[in-house]
Amino acid sequence: MKTTISALALLAGLLPGLAHADSTVRFWYHFDNPENPMSDLIAKFEAENPGIKIDAMNVPWNSYYDNLYTSIVGGNAPDAAMLKMHALPRLLEMEALEPLDDQIAAWEGKDDIQENLFDLTRAEDGKQYYLPVQYVALYLYYRADMFEELGLTPPQTCQELRDAAVKLTRDTNGDSKIDTYGFGFRGGKSGHEHWGSFTLGATGVALDNSLTSDAGVAGTQFVIDLFQKDKVFPPSAPNDGFQEIIGAFKTGVTAMTIHHVGSSNDLVEALGDKVAAVPVPECGGGRWTTFGDESTAVLSNASDKEAAWKWISFLSTKGNNALFNTATGQLPVTKSDTETWQGHEARFVEATKQSLPFAKLLPASSNTPEFVNTVWPANMQRALLGQITALQMNEAIAELFADN
């Protein structure tokens, strides 16, 4: 949606005394669905804030950050934008963001934001440049009907997950072939999220040289053993991606997998009450799961930073945040909206909330994309197929992050 700059705003550019009599906030966002609530949000905001107009542009996701970085270099950046944490280091290097600490401290809505979200989105310099607007955290999906049939309870530890997966891996129709596997493992791109839950929760283990410790190697070996020894993953696991793990879970080929609330409505449509969720298990003394983020920020070039702050804080306020997230498939960041949220069934919202205390982001490193896209999948596939050891896999990852 584009809003028209009023005549008064045009005059403000000519008359210094009217510089902020009428402000226009240029806002970039990315919604896949063209039928989204942005027009309604803008209309409500402008009615509540006379003198501030919102010029919102829905920028295609595939070119979102290329366009953003180009606009910053060219001096034509938006005043505010939706942003992910992976972009924060580069944006700070470009001096493109306005610190929000003072505004957040004075904001009456800050106490309604879900626990841990400000901590997760804080920059390494200790400042807050982002205001959370939506989120997910990965958790364990399990087939409640299969667990009930075998008298199993949802696993709370890695050992319990292994024991359950072994029992759930079975021939269900008597043809001497395995029909159901205990766990659907994502060995393809982004499968580091599964591996991380089994490896990075261990005490003292992170994406650094600690991966080569006994505890770090044990986590990767646990994953390898599930595939090679226990045979609780489908044979296709080394190459499986999102579509494969969700498809297998829906059709009963697997009894457990890891993903987030974004897939819950599709799973409920297929399985109804047969699908349930709990946080990922404790492995090696702790838990680790992926935090999926989206925030908003005020850019340092904003002509009216106060107006830009009013707009982004409006989007993270009760009611407005719920409406915003009807278009995202993710969860509202406000506690009050979460209590009345109808976008996903309550059991999946609760599993997400319970996962926040141990949800983590990948390192803010220039090497992280290589880890996600190349180093992790290539080495995980080789390790699952017995071509390298768990130690060799972890050494490759530790070497990648050694200089960070």
N, C-alpha and C positions, 0 to 999 in steps of 0.2 A: 504494500500500500504506500502511496505517495501522498503527502499532505501539501497543500498549497501555502507558500509563505505569504503572509498577509502584507497589506500595504504598509502597515505600521512597522513590520519587521524590515521591510525594504528601507523605510525612512531611518530606522535605527542604524543602518549601515552608513548613513550619510550624516546623521546628527549625533555627535558623541553623547549628548545628554540623555539620549534614548537608547543607549547601547543594549540594555537588558529589559526594555519595556515589553518586548515580545521576542521570545527566543524560539529557535527551531533546533531540536535535537535530532541529528542524523544517527540512526540506529541500524546496525546490520545484524541479521539473524539468519538461521537456516532451518526451515521446516520442510520436510519431504512432502507433506500434504499441502497442496495449494489451498484447500478448504480448511483454514486454520483460524484461531480466535484473535489474531493480531489486530484486526480492524476494531473488534469490540473492546479490546484492552485499550487501544489508543483513544477511542471515543470516551471511555470512562475516565481515563487519565486527564484528557484535555478538559473535560467537564469539571474535574476536581481541581485543576491547575490552570486557571485562565491566564493567558499570556505565554504558555508553553505549547508549542506544536511539535508533534513527533513525525519525522520523515523516516519511515521504516522500509528497509529493503531486504527482501528474502533472497539471499545470495546462494546459488547452487553449492551443495556441499563439496563436490569434487574439486571446485576451484576456489573454495572459500578462503583458505589461508594464502594461496598465491595472490588472490585479489587484495587481501588485507595487507600483506607485506608490501605489495606494490603501491597501494594507496598511501601507506605511511611514508615510504621513501619519496613519493611524489608530492607529499604535503597535502593530500586530499583524503585523509583517513576519516572514518566516521567519528562522531563524538562519543559513541558508546557501542559496544558489540558483545555478542555471545562468544565465549572463548573456552577452550579446554586447557587443562593444566600443562599438557605437553608443549603448548605454545608459549608458556610463561617465560622460560629462560631467554628465548630469542627476543620476545617483546621487551624484556627488561634491558637486554643489550642495545636495543634500538631506542631506549628511553621513551617508549611509546605509551606507558601506563601511568595513571595518576594514583598515588597511594590513597586508600580509603579508610585508614584507621580512625581518623577523627570523626568522619561521617558515621561509621559503624558504631563507634562508642556513644554517639549522641542519638542514634536511631532507636526509636521505641520498638521496632520490630526485631531487634537482634536476639532477644531471649526466646523468640518463637522459632528460631532456626534449629534444626535437628542437631543433637549433640555430635561433636567431632567434626562437623563440616567446615567450620572456620579453621580448625587445626589442619585438616587435610588440604585446604586450599591456600594456606599461608606460604609465602615465598621464603626462600632460604635466607634472605636478609632479615627475616622476622616481621616484615610488613605484610599488610593485607591489600592486595591489588584487585582481588576477585571477590564478587558477591555471589554465593551459590544460588542457582536458580532451578536446578534439577539434578537428580543423581540416581545411581543404581549401585548395588553391591552384590557380587556373585554369591550364590549359596548352593546347597545340594538339593537337587530334585530327586525324589524317589517314588517308586510305584507303590502306593499304600496298599493296593489290593494284593500285590505279590508278597509284601512284607507280612500282611495279616495271614495270608494263606500258609506261610511257613513259620508263623509265630515269632517273627523278628521285630526288633525295635530299631528306630532310626539310629545310625551309628554316631557316636560322640567322639570316637578316637579313630586313628588310622587302623589300628588292629581290629576294631569292631567293624570298620568298613570292609577290611579284607575278609573277615569271617563271614559277613553277610553276603559279600560278592561271590564267595566260593559256593555258598548254599544256593544262591539265586541263579548261578550258571548251571543250566540243566537242559535235558531232553524232556520236553513237555508232552510229546505225542507218541513216544515209543518207537521212533524210527532210527534210534541209535545215533542221532545227530543233535548237536546243541542248537536249541531254538532260542534260548534267552541267555544273555550274558549279564554278569553282575553289574558292570560299569561301562558306560560309553565314554571312552577317552578321546580327547581331541588332539591327535598327533600332528595335525596340520597347523597352519598359521593361526596365531592367537591361542594355541593350546598351552602356552606358558601359564595361562590362568589356572588350568587344571594342575599342571606340574607344580606351580607355586604353592597351591594349597597343601600339597603333600611334602614339600621341601622347605619353603621359606618360613613356615611357622615354627620350625625347630629353633630352640634357644641358641642365640648367637649366630644364626645363619642369615645372610643377606646376599644381594647381588654384588659380591666382591670376593676377595680371596677366601673368605670364610666358607664359600661353597666347596672348597677342597678339603675342609675339615672332615672328621669322621661323621659328624652329624649331617653336614651338607651332602656328602656322598651317600649316606644312608637314605636320605630322602629320595634321591634319584634312583637308587637301587630298589627302593620300595615300588616305584612306578614300573621299573623294568621287570621286577619279579611278578607283579600283577599280570603282566602280559605274557612273559615267557614261561614262568613256572605255574602260576595259578590259572592262567588262561581265562581270565575273567573279562578281558576286553574282546570285542569282535576282531577277527583277523585283519579287518580293514583299518584298525585304529591308527597305525602309523601315518596314514594319509587322510584321516577323517577331519572334516571341518565342521562348521556350524550346522549346515543343512543335514549332514550325515548323523551327527549326534542327536539332534532334535528329532529327525525322522525315525531313527532307531528307537528312541525312547517312546515316541507316540505309538509305534506299531508293536511294542512289546519285545523288540529284539534286545533291548537293554532295560535294566531295572533301576539304574541310578545314573545321573550325570550332573554336571555343574554348569549353570548359566544364571541369568538374572531375571528380574520381573518382566523384562521386555518380551520374553517368550511365554509367559504364564497364560495369557488369554488364549493363545493358539493351542497350548497344551490342554487347558480346561475344555475348550471346544471339542477336542478329540477324546479326552479321557474323563472329564467330569471330576468326581471326587476320588478317582483312582490315582490322581497325582497330588503329592504333598511336598513340603519343603522344610528343611532345617538348615542352620548354619553349617559350613564345612567343618569336618572333624578336627579335633586337636591332634597334631602330629609333631612329635619330638619336643613336647613341652609348651606349645603355643598354637595359635591359629593364624592363618594368613588368607586373605581373600582380596580380590581386585575391587577397587573403587572406581566406578565409572562416573565421570564428572561432566558438568557443564555449568559455567558461571557467566556472569556479565561483568563488564568493567567500563570505567571511564577512561578514555584515551587522553593523553597529555595535551593533545592539540585542541581539545574541545573548547569551543568559543564561550560556552556557558557551562562550567563544570558543575555548578549547583543544580542547574536544570537537568543535566545528564544524570547526576546522582538521584534526583527525585524520581526520574523515570525508571532507572534500574532497581531502586529500592521498592518502587511500586510493584514491579514484577515479582519480587520476593516477599510480598506481603499477603497475609491471609486472604483467601478468596481469589485474588488476582493470580497467585501462584498456582492454585488449583486449575483455573481456567487456562493458564499458559501451558500446563502440562497435559491437558487433554490432547494436545497436538504432538507431544514428544514420545509417548509410550514409556516415559520414565516417571519417577515419583516426585511429588512436591517436597520442597525443602522445609516447609513450615510444619511445626508440630500440630498446629490446629487443623490445617488442611489434611494432614495425614490421618487424623482421627475420623474424618468424615469422607475420606477418599473412596470413590466408587470406580476408579479406573481399572483396578485390579482386585482380585479377591483377597480378603483380609489375611489369609494364611501366608501369602507370598509377600505382602507388605510387612508382616511381622517378622518373617525370616530375614528380610532386608534390614529392618531396624536392628535386629539382634546381631547382625553382621557388622554394623558400623564401627563398633569399638576396636575391631582388629582389621578393618579394611585399609588397604595400602595403595599407594600409587607407585608406578615404576620410577626409577631415578630420573631426575631432570637432567638428562645427559644427551649429548649429541649422538651417543652410541646406542641409545635405546631403540630407535627405529630399526637398526641393524639386528639387534637382539630379537625383536619381535618378528621381523620379516624374514630373516635369513639364519642367524646363528642358532637360535633356539630350535626352530623346526628341523633344520638340517641335522643337527646333532641329536635331537630327540629321536628322529626317525632311525638314524644309524644305531643309536643305543638300543632301541626296541628290537631292531633286527639283529642284534648281536655283533655288529661291526666295530663298535667301540665300547669301552667300559663306562660305568657311571662316573668314575674319576676323570676319565678323558673328556667326557661331555662337560662336566662342571669346570674343568680346567679351561676349556675353550670359552665358556661364558665369563669366568673370572678374568681371563686375559683381556677380554673385550672391555671390561669396566675398570681395568687396572689403573688407568691414568685419570680416573675421575674421583 
